[in-house]
Amino acid sequence: MTSSDSAQQSAGTPAKAPAKDPWDLPDVSGLVVGVLGGTGPQGKGLAYRLALAGQKVIIGSRAAERAQAAAGELGHGVEGADNAECARRSDIVIVAVPWEGHGKTLESLREELTGKLVVDCVNPLGFDKKGAYALRPEEGSAAEQAAALLPDSRVAAAFHHLSAVLLQDPEIDRIDTDVMVLGEERADVEIVQALAGRIAGMRGVFAGRLRNAHQVESLVANLISVNRRYKAHAGLRVTDV
């Protein structure tokens, strides 16, 4: 104990609690994860990787039959349901729908998503002869649009920079990449970080509040350019953390 610590205690001033270890994350293994858009490449890949890690996963689609067929292909206990049932039965809901249907889908599920932790991984992009480019939604980002449409849900953003090809490839045991996680509440962010860490090779890294989601979503346009030039499936690593 230092002399300043002793002086504080003798003066009756309580000592500061030690800072929380940012890598001390919660156990999320018992949570049910729903994936809206789980029949698309990104959603299906995420569902597969999480189920492979032992997570209980339900994939959602507008048509229950389509979701059930996709779930049957994935195996590992994955179930399929229509979007509303998927949302109702899940503790955490990942939104992996196409940008064009993002707002309408979330608006239609507002009641089912009440009280849920909603993780948006949608990237608003446009494409022309020059390649991919970022779009800026009126709300600022897809994640902020989700937060505006779901006032009674807790919205975070993550899983934007993952290759659907790698996610779905059963020959690949691990995917060495970081997952940028954004959100307003530390507890929610840490849940998503822990969920990302369930996938072999991945690590969830806090990357700011939802107001910073646009940059994270937009970076996917750059990764698409990288992939095309180098015939790769590029991801991200954050150094020195």
Buried (B, 14 or more C-beta within 10 A) or exposed (E): EEEEEEEBEEEEEEEEEEEEEEEEBEEBEEBBBBBBBBBBBBBBBBBBBBBBBEBBBBBBBBEBEBBBEBBEEBEBEBBBBBBBBBBBBBBBBBBBBEBEBBBEBBEBBBEBBEEBBBBBBBBBBEEEEEBBBBBEBEBBBBBBBBBBBBEEBBBBBBBBBBBBEBBBBEEBEEBEBBBBBBBEEEEBBBBBBBBBBBBEBBBBBBBBBBEBBBBBBBBBBBBBBEBEEEEEBBBBEEEEE
